[in-house]
Amino acid sequence: MHIYRNIRKIVTAHPVIEGAGVHLQRAIGFDDPYQYDPFLLFDDFRSDTPADYIKGFPWHPHRGIETITYVLKGKVNHEDSMGNRGSIGAGDIQWMTAGSGIYHQEMPEGSSDGAMYGFQLWINLPSKDKMTVPRYRGFTAADISEVKKDDGILIKVIAGSYEGITGPVTDVVTAPEYYDISIPPEKEYIQKTKKGATVIFYVFDGEAYIETSTEEKVQNRNLILFADGDAVKIRTKEHPVQFLMMSGTPIKEQIAWYGPIVMNTDEELQTAFRELEEGTFVKAKAV
């Protein structure tokens, strides 16, 4: 017998401008960061207009977090101070651990029809791992295993394990699950979840209904934060739905956050910005 998760809140992504002028929709990052622990920020940068994204995210620093970029259309060109270079295209993902400090740039490039669709998620690091050596990992769509059920429901496993299928992203301290789930019309789906974990869904196509004691409709650009439990029940009616399911273990530590740097104390934050000014921010050498 499942203990189904109730809905704590539903957030609709809001437009913001970041980087050198990228227009995107932000669903996490506006309010109390502790409620989404270990997740800090979630951006939806889907656009069919190159002027909205072409200036990208030029060189900038990060410390104390992990950034995850998942592309649906177009591609993102990455370069960082560790010497990593590469591009991720449709269905690809990059998982960057900023750790002790890294500079990188992410420059979007539209598809043949000018579309650039993707998402970026920030995950916090616990204090013991904030100053770890930075690393970058890129995975292609072919690296991401899929589970297709008899009723047409499709689960792409990016991180975590689903029915014995493990995603390519492993060895992450917050033990995240990150799935891309598609449900056809007129179907019911039960997503098992780890009790005690923070669980969020982000709908990016179609609509569906979350079943609790009542029935709550969710649709494009809705982010759903759930209360505790061991499963979520979701069903579709006349329309299909596609959403991201993200789950992680709460860190339960103090957060000191300003811009691209997330530490545990104000003193650590001040140290990071002083090191940026002094040129001593990056601790790891390029390989």
NORSULLIN-V858980 format. One record per backbone hydrogen bond with DSSP energy under -1.0 kcal/mol. NH is the residue of the N-H (numbers start at 1). CO is the residue of the C=O. E is the energy in kcal/mol with one decimal. If there is no record, write none. Layout:
BEGIN
<<NH,CO,E> <NH,CO,E>>
END
This chain:
BEGIN
<<5,231,-3.0> <8,225,-2.6> <9,225,-1.7> <11,223,-3.1> <13,221,-2.4> <14,26,-2.7> <16,24,-2.6> <18,22,-2.3> <20,56,-2.8> <21,18,-2.0> <22,18,-3.3> <23,52,-3.0> <24,16,-2.5> <25,44,-2.9> <26,14,-3.5> <27,42,-2.6> <28,42,-1.3> <36,33,-1.1> <39,36,-2.6> <40,122,-2.5> <42,28,-1.8> <43,120,-2.8> <44,25,-3.4> <45,118,-2.4> <47,116,-1.9> <52,49,-2.4> <53,50,-1.6> <54,50,-2.8> <56,53,-1.8> <57,106,-2.5> <60,104,-1.9> <62,102,-1.8> <63,260,-1.2> <64,99,-2.5> <66,123,-2.4> <67,96,-2.7> <68,121,-2.8> <69,94,-2.4> <70,119,-2.5> <71,92,-2.2> <72,117,-2.9> <73,117,-1.7> <75,109,-2.6> <76,88,-2.4> <77,107,-2.5> <78,86,-3.6> <79,105,-1.6> <80,84,-1.9> <81,103,-2.5> <83,80,-1.7> <86,78,-2.1> <88,76,-2.2> <91,71,-2.8> <92,89,-2.6> <93,139,-2.8> <94,69,-2.3> <95,137,-3.0> <96,67,-3.0> <97,135,-2.8> <98,65,-2.2> <100,132,-2.8> <101,98,-2.1> <102,62,-2.0> <104,60,-2.3> <105,79,-2.4> <106,57,-2.1> <107,77,-2.5> <109,75,-2.7> <111,115,-2.4> <114,111,-2.3> <116,47,-3.0> <117,73,-1.3> <119,70,-2.4> <120,43,-2.2> <121,68,-2.6> <122,41,-2.6> <123,66,-2.7> <124,38,-3.3> <125,64,-1.4> <129,126,-2.1> <132,129,-1.6> <135,97,-1.8> <137,95,-1.6> <139,93,-3.2> <143,140,-1.5> <144,141,-1.1> <147,155,-2.7> <149,153,-2.9> <152,149,-2.0> <154,182,-2.4> <155,147,-2.5> <156,180,-2.9> <157,145,-2.7> <158,178,-2.2> <159,178,-1.5> <162,165,-3.0> <165,162,-2.2> <167,160,-2.9> <169,158,-2.0> <175,172,-2.1> <177,247,-2.6> <178,159,-2.2> <179,245,-2.5> <180,156,-2.0> <181,243,-3.0> <182,154,-2.8> <183,241,-2.9> <186,237,-1.9> <189,234,-3.2> <191,232,-2.8> <193,230,-2.2> <197,194,-2.0> <198,248,-2.8> <200,246,-2.8> <201,224,-1.9> <202,244,-2.2> <203,222,-2.5> <204,242,-2.4> <205,242,-1.2> <207,240,-1.8> <208,218,-2.4> <209,235,-2.6> <210,216,-2.9> <211,233,-2.5> <212,214,-3.1> <216,210,-2.4> <218,208,-2.7> <221,203,-2.5> <222,219,-1.9> <223,11,-3.5> <224,201,-2.8> <225,9,-2.7> <226,199,-2.2> <227,6,-2.9> <230,3,-2.3> <232,191,-2.0> <234,189,-2.8> <235,209,-2.4> <236,187,-2.7> <241,183,-2.1> <242,205,-2.4> <243,181,-2.4> <244,202,-2.5> <245,179,-2.7> <246,200,-2.9> <247,177,-2.4> <248,198,-1.9> <249,174,-2.3> <256,263,-3.3> <258,261,-2.4> <261,258,-1.7> <262,63,-2.3> <263,256,-3.7> <269,265,-1.8> <270,266,-2.7> <271,267,-2.2> <272,268,-2.1> <273,269,-2.0> <274,270,-2.1> <275,271,-2.5> <276,272,-1.6> <277,273,-1.7> <278,274,-2.1> <279,275,-1.3> <280,275,-2.0> <287,82,-2.4>>
END
